[in-house]
Amino acid sequence: MAATSAVFFDVANTLLCKPGLYGAITSVLAESGIDIPLSELALRHRLLSEAVTFPDRTSAAFYERFNAQLLRSLGVAAEPELVGAIHRACSYLPWAPFDDVVHLASIQQPIGVLSNWDRSLPDHLQAIRGVSFRWILGSEDQQMRKPDPGFYTRMLEAAGCPADEIVYVGDSIQLDIEPAQRLGMRAWLLDRDDLYAHGNVPRLRSLADIEAVL
């Protein structure tokens, strides 16, 4: 295995999440007499997120469509009132680091991020304490988005090292793992919820295991 010269991460649902999201949705459903286990909601939300393309800047119209599809995936009719109530409950929920992000501080190699995110990305990354990001590549700023191979090529150019010396970690097979692997990077799927136990891609169950793959 080649030496590791750089470590890159996806951001949304890899380093940062909205901790109150699933609870807000289940509360809205409960108020309408719909009892969906939080674990089931989380599973459907994650799988739908893998299939849907998120814009850099989301809108009310985007989330109306997304939440309607989420409800249908749960066997719930997507009534406009219910869709709207979910949007209101989830709007402006804050981003926060996952608990296991503390393990990034132990990485000796230079660290960067490659993310589909608007120009607020550097501000959001300030929530991750004790970590200095040498490269911050956001899609709005770079004018290209995952899974565009050109975006990953730009990461290679920034790092200035061969692809097999880059470890790349993300939570999406389509947006993170496949394009990184095609360019020869050592890509790892971060699968905290064990959704892909029977898949064929390298997985990490936690960022606590990151040093073992560098």
Secondary structure, 3 states (H helix, E strand, C coil): CCCCCEEEECCECCCEECCCHHHHHHHHHHHCCCCCCHHHHHHHHHHHHHHCCCCCCCCHHHHHHHHHHHHHHCCCCCCHHHHHHHHHHHCCCCCEECHHHHHHHHCCCCEEEEECCCCCHHHHHCCCCCCCEEEEEEHHHHCCCCCCHHHHHHHHHHHCCCHHHEEEEECCHHHHHHHHHHCCCEEEEECCCCCCCCCCCCEECCHHHHHHHC
